[in-house]
């Protein structure tokens, strides 16, 4: 007789090929690069530029894009606070698996609630790199690449982050990217900042 709730009578099965073995094979450290910020702040652009720069250096990464995941893994979730939390929880668990496989997992999501991002960090605290795209609302709304701010201002979208739903900025992120003298860094400059961090912390080589 089946029941609804947490799984029971399950056991963890260890495999002989370990995370350290996969890292040696790839000559890199698996980790999670979690990019957060308002809609229109440039998260997806940064994620793709970062993936391209890593690829050019012979490093294996994979991008988990928030919108893309809602076409598949999270297609049954909406935008209520509860669904947002479940959305981030699922992505965090998948990102942890990618990192365990030895990949540099680049997760690009608004992820507006601090507690949800912190829960993902807790899954792999020693290899979680939070990147805050700290772009002002006025800039993001001016870009409005998907026309969502316009719809939110017209009342056609409810619970839109930055308009009628809060965005809680990180308190202790590893990397913060923002405007300099009123100008936004280019995608390559932003990606380069993250790559430099990964290099400095030893993620782009295997540790024996």
N, C-alpha and C positions, 0 to 999 in steps of 0.2 A: 504494500500500500504506500503510495507516494505521499509526501508531505511538502508543504511550501515553507521555505525558510533556509537557514544555513545548511550546507551539506554536512552530512555525518558519515561515519565509517569510511573515511578517506585517509590515505597515507601518502606522505611525500616519498617519491622514488628518486634516488640519486643515480646519476649516469656517470660513467667513467671519464668522459671528456668534460673537463671543468671549465669555468669561466677563464681562468688563467691560461689554459691551453688554447682557447680561442683567441685570446689577446696576443699570445705569442705568434699564432698563425697570421694574424692581421697586422702585427707590430703597431698596436695602438691600445689605448685604454677605453673600454666601454663606459659611456657616461650619458647623462641626460642634460641637454641644453634646452631649458624651458623659457621660451620667449613670450612675454606677457605685455599687454598694453591695450589702449583703446582701439576700437575699430578704426581703420584708416591710419594707424600709427606707423605701418610699414612692416608688420610682423612677417607676413608671408614673403614679402620682398627680401627681407633680411634672411629668412630661413633658406630660400632658394639660392641666394648669393653665397651664404655660408656653405651650403651643400656643394656648390660648384667649386668654391675655393678649396675645400677639403678634398674633393675628387681630384682636382688638379695636382694635389700633393700626394696622391695615392692613398688617401684615407677614406675608409668606408663609412658613410653616414646614411641616415634615412630620415625624411621629413614626415612628421605627423601633423598635418594641417587641420585645424579645427573644422573648417567648412567641408573639406574633403571627407573627413571622418563621419560627418553627418549624412553623407550619401550612402554609408554602409554600416560600419560598426555601431554608430550612434543614431541611425536613421529613425529609431522609435522614440527619440527624446525631443522634448520641446525646450522652452526657455524659462520655465518656472525656476525658482531658486533650487527646488529639489532636483529637477532635471539637469540643471547646470552642474550641481554637485556630482550627480551620477556620471555626467559627461566627462568631467575632469577626472573622476575616480577611474573610469575605464581607460582613459588615455594614459594616466599615470601607471597603471598596471601594465599596459602594452609597452610603454616606454621603458619600464624596468626590465621587461623581457628582452627588448632590443639591446639594452645596455649589457645585460648578462651574456648576450650573444657576441659581445665585443664591439658592437657598433656605436658610433656617436649618434645618438638619437636626438633629433632636433624637433621639439614639440612647439608648435606655433598656435597659440590660442589666446583669446581675450582673457580667459580665466580670471574673472573680476573679483572673486572672493578670496581673501588672504588665507582663510582656514582651509580652503580646498587646495590651494597651491602648497601650503605647508604640509598637508596630508600626503601629497605626492612627494615632497622632499623627504618625508619620514620613511618612504619606501626604500630610498637609496641615498641617505643623507650625505655620505662621503663622496658621492659622484653626481650631485645635483647642482647644476649651474643655472641660476635664475638670471635672465637677461630682461631688464625693464626698459622698454621703449618709452621713455618719458617725454611724450610729445603732447603739447597743449591741446585741449578740446577744440579750440578755435581752428587750429591747423588741421586736425583730423576731420572736423566737420566741413572745412573748406575744401578738402580733397574729396571726401564722400564718394569714393570710387564705385560703390555699389548702390548709391542713392538711398542708403538706409537712414541716414540722419534726416534727410528731407521727409521721408515717410514718418519717422518718429516725431519730428516737430509738428507734422500735420495730424498726429494722433492716430495714424494708421498702423503703427507698430507700438505695442505696449511692452514695458519692461526692457527698454533699450539702454544698454550700458552707457553711462555718461549723460543721459537725458533724463529718464525717469527711473533708472536703476543705478546703484552706486558702483564705482570702480574703486577698489581698495588697493592703493599702491604698495609695493613691497617695502618692508622696513629694513631688511638687511640683504639685499640682492648682491650677487657677485659682480654683476656688470650693469651699469646704468648708461644708457645712450640718450642724449638729448641734443637740442639745438646748440650751435656755437655762434655767438654774435648774430642770432636771429636766423641762421641758416642750418638746414638739416644736413647731416653727413650723407654722402652718397652711399648707395647699397654696398659698394666694394669697401668703402671706409668702415662702415658698420661691421661688415663681415670680418674685415681685417682685425678689428678690435677684439672680436671673439676668438679668432684663430690665434692671435697673440696670447690671449689668456690661456687657451688650451695648450699652447706650446710651453708657456712658462710653468704650468702646473704638471707637465709631463704626460698629458693625455695622448699626445701624438707619437708615442713610442711605447713599446711593451716594457713592463717592469718584471724583472726576473727575481 
